[in-house]
Amino acid sequence: MGTQAVSDNGHEIVRLEDARKTYQMGTEQVHALAGVNIVFTKGSFWAIMGPSGSGKSTMMNILGCLDRLTSGSYHLDGKDVSRLDDDSLSELRLRYLGFIFQSFNLIPQLTVQRNIELPLYYLGWDAARSAERAKALGEDVGLGDRLNHRPTELSGGQMQRVAIARALTNDPQIIFADEPTGNLDSATGDQIMQLLAKLNEQGKTIIMVTHEPDIAAYAGNRLHMIDGLIDRIETGAHETKQYPKEHLARH
Amino acid sequence: MRQSNILRNIWLGIENLLLHKLRSFLTMLGIVFGVGSVVAMLSVGEGASKKALEQIRKLGSHNIIISSVKSAEEEQAQTNITRSFLSVYGLTYEDHRRMAESFSHIKQVAPVKLNRKDSHLRERGMELRVVGTTPVWFELVPREVLAGRVIRQADLDKRAPVAVLTEFGARKILATEAVIGQTLRIGSDEFEIVGIVKSESGEAGSIQIPDQQVDVYIPIEVMRRYFGDVYTKSSSGTQEREKVELHQIIVQVDNAGNVEALAAAIERMLERFHKKKDYAVSVPLALLKQAEETKRTFNIVLGSIAGISLLVGGIGIMNIMLASVTERTREIGIRRAIGAKRRQIIYQFLIETVVLSTTGGLIGLGVGALIPFLITYFSGMATILTLNGVLLPLFISMAIGILFGLYPAINAANVDPIIALRHE
């Protein structure tokens, strides 16, 4: 318990070794990650689950290069990133990672297209090429006619599609999804999950945090956390899964 | 690539500011007034300098003007003894000779005798100011010669009764006729008009400029011989008689740097030979100093106002940008999560601030250009808008944007993306 490692046959993309993250809360030390060992392979779809305070958000932040470990190591695609500085982590996020959030996190004053373009701006693409790519991605997620709208004019499902398009703009190795359906009704949530499942089928590694078993069921691997440690790992279809496999395959 | 990136950043900054038009405008006001007063200050100062230079030009920048004045005691004595009193005062021929001989820095000296005489050209007449002088006058008080010639050394040697009129005087006296060669009667003596020169009028600062519009110039030797050194003035029943040898001595100094020292030396020399202070030494160059002094005072006053406005404006901008950073914490978090580096966030906010302050600066420039226009319109004070007067305030407003934008921008960059993404 807590120290088990999972290794698939595929090429590994994420490796945590004795990963620890400690926060100081007043006089008390909180061990958000208390020594995690895990390996994710390329092309896998993981759901990280657990009650609040279990360390799943910290896990997500560490894996997403938004935060650094207190001790232990994190190898991303074979490279030790646990000691990198802020600029280097930004560079990693920019080139290899994509993010989807519960509250969509679109920039309200920018149009849909400009939101999708955002990573390209930091990648230094010129305006014309960026616009072209953003349009293509917007159409891929079914929002070709909403490109010039502001996020506030969109429904929740549409906003999350924009967020997914934006997460794909830099053609990332890993997509991180933090409670991606948390603010959506179940039907819309399922549509979003199907979109993610499709991306996974296309070869993207997806790491998702959720506390809903129905949503977690879309992931091939489910990692349950408690008190900063891995509690158990499930692999394969879940018994509570509502959608049969062939339903997914249609998309 | 880099350049287009900057332009894109600036455009993004403008877009963001346009989202809150009223807020942006109010934020700019401090800068608008600050820059406006800087522009106004510079153009008023520039106008004052130009006016001073113009005055110096009229007076001659290398000149020292020494004039005869009736001393206070003399004035007193005259009122006590009313009739047939002859007051003797002023500069003497000897003063002129001494000056011309004793100072090495003096280039030229023009002695001047003045008198007012009714003059006639046939039946037309007017009172002219008769100026008896030497050819040097026309070098020290350089005015355009419109017709004929000025007085020559030969005129002095031959004691030729020739006269040079001013354009104004010539018009008055003869309307449109050609005056050259005509005979002008000054008092009861006849002179041949040989030339017409332009004239300046009025005062330059505290100094009366040497020439007047109603001047007629004749050789000093002729004047001395025809009219003598004693002048009779009749006023309200009393008759005043004065003996003045020279009314003015105009000295040209070889170098502007020697003007002040020479003026002091002349003053010392005159003090030695004159029992009473019946002379006054004026230095046109001192006017320039006086103008510079005024300009400096003006600059300090307006500069402080401008400085305070700019400071307040800068603080206002900083305040709003800090609020904006808080308001846009989530946006910053999103950008950071996507991969923006700290310095790119700094850059974004800094550009927004600079766009804001520079726009304020541009508006301020408009306001500032209007103020000198109004000053000129209502007070007649000369104002000049120079390129520097435009570029400096713009540069200042940009610098303010950078100065006061840096802290909010650094604040923005230090936002923790994890916390920012959860920010409501």
Interface residues (C-beta under 8 A of the other chain):
Chain A: N61 G64 L66 D67 D86 D87 S90 E91 L92 R93 L94 R95 L97 F99 F101 N105 L106 I107 P108 Q109 L118 P119 Y121 Y122 L123 G124 D126 A127 R166 N170
Chain B: M1 S4 N5 R8 E15 N16 L19 R330 E331 G333 I334 R335 R336 A337 I338 G339 A340 K341 R342 R343 Q344 P417 I418 L421
